[in-house]
Amino acid sequence: MATLFKKQYTKPIPDGAQIIARTVKGESKQFAQWTDRRGKKRTAELTANGKRIKAEATTWTAKYRDGEGMVCEVATGCRQKDAANAVLSDLLKRAEHVKSNILSPEQDRIADHAAVPITDHIEAFLEYQRRKGTHPDRVQHYDTKLNETAATCHFRTLRDLSVDRLESWLGEQRTSERKMGAAVYNGYRESWLAFGNWCIGKRVNGKQTHFNGEKRLLTNPFDGMAKLDEESERRRRARALTDAELTRLLDAARRRPLEHAMTVYRGPNKGKLLAKVPDERKAKLIALGNERALIYKTAVLTGLRLNELRTLECRDLSLGDLGFIRLRHSNEKSRKGSTLPLRSDLVTELREWIADKQPGDRVFVVPDGLLRIMDRDLKAAGIPKKDADGCVVHVHALRHSFASHLSKAGVAPRIAQAAMRHSNIRLTMGTYTDERLLDTAEAIETLSMFRSAAIPNESEDSDDETKPRKLAPMLAPNSVQDSKNSQSESFSDQTDDDAENDANTKKPHKTLGIAGFLGVGDTELESVTSTMSTWRSNQLS
């Protein structure tokens, strides 16, 4: 039988309350008597142990059996019993609809969420993301985007959610003074799409997806919302640095702290390096310059992101014969925990740099204003911040440089993708590879079609040392072909004898030479391909 009642609860005895005894229905009971802040005398019965008082809720609770026969208690939120009875009647009507198959049990449960404020649903969604281990920055992104839009689009409950209203508001932001770009637009779209998927019970755990979560909506109102093309509206395109520019940048970063301190800024000697610097401070400035250059070098030879560099600890480095970095799950953007190979000369420099540090110490002290510092280093090195095409050099451009030089060195696209830790090879080959660094003219010369028999093929007659290197895989990557190439060529398992025979019969593959980074040979880098292959077979297979 459906009933209405007020829930009982206990609370501490008010300060200054007087304990009295009363007889109720022939039974002696203890009560607390006190005067509240309004001067009104109040009386409440004590609990059995006499340490707290009993209190009654001010609103009514409905108790009934739902359409599936389960006993439910629902807070009506009503202080008046007549109003609470109306709520109970609606609940009983829904239960009858479920029993008669007018409503499904799932629709009945969804109806319970219909009147709940949207802010409560958003907070529950954010709490789910925190429990799942989503990065705090991503949770904050959801929080900002969802709450801002809910307020401006007047989304008060789940019933108010509308893709038309959201698209209309976002369209206004793109044409207003805000000039919202495609990336920001897609950020709002992605936030509401994720929220809508959560509301329909969709749960994602790694590569596994199910719809067994609590359902608050039958369908996602934002499903199918169009995504804008970010590439066509990219306002700040990164430019990869050339070998010579990287050399000048590292040299400027090394010299600039000390030169800045020694520069005279007033008087007849203005601009000259004549200022006296104490030996102790000079040593610190030299160390600062070396650290800054090593930060740049590590970034461009590993592809580490800024926050990954900032949070890198000495215990994350393995600096043996085959050096590598083991990124912790908490510090990597993808939260996977990757292993990155290190070139031998970088291993030596890092080993010397952390010699006096503890395992839990940060490898580098990366300042918050690194972008401004890098701008000054670029100016000192004579490297333009922005080129004629509008592409700019910034801290993340070092990661673009890493990808571009891998392609320039002839590294297979699939290996470059693994080195960049990208889930999509298009991101590696398209967004992060600067095609201006690739020698397309040399690649075209390798084509053999339509050559006349009377015209000697210079590439065939010339000495092996002058033959152009084939770059075709890097200029026209194909996802299927790349996968095959990477498995058959780069990841083949060879015995020591096979490897030695190959070394004696095949010409070594020329790799990216970044002047100033030389660790082996006269002018070439250590073979990036062999390094990546070793890392791939050991770490990823």
Secondary structure, DSSP 4 states (H G I P E B T S, - for coil): --EEE--EEEEEPPTTPEEEEEEETTEEEEEEEEE-TTS-EEEEEB-TTSSEEEEE-SS-EEEEE-TTS-EEEEE---SSHHHHHHHHHHHHHHHHHHHTTSS-HHHHHHHTTTTS-HHHHHHHHHHHHHHHT--HHHHHHHHHHHHHHHHHTT--SGGG--HHHHHHHHHHHHHSTT---HHHHHHHHHHHHHHHHHHTT-EEETTEEE--SPPS-SS-TTTTPPPP-TGGG-SS-B-PPPHHHHHHHHHHHHHHHHHHHHB--SSTTTTSB-----HHHHHHHHHHHHHHHHHHHHHHHH---HHHHHT-BGGGEE-SSS-EEE--TTTSTTSS--EEE--HHHHHHHHHHTTTS-TTSBS----TTHHHHHHHHHHHHT--SB-TTS-B--TTHHHHHHHHHHHHTT--HHHHHHHHT-S-HHIIIIIS--GGGS-HHHHHHT--TT--TTS--HHHHS-GGGSPPP-HHHHS--HHHHHHHIIIIIS----HHHHHHHHHHSPPPP----TT---SSSS--S-HHHHHHHHIIIII-
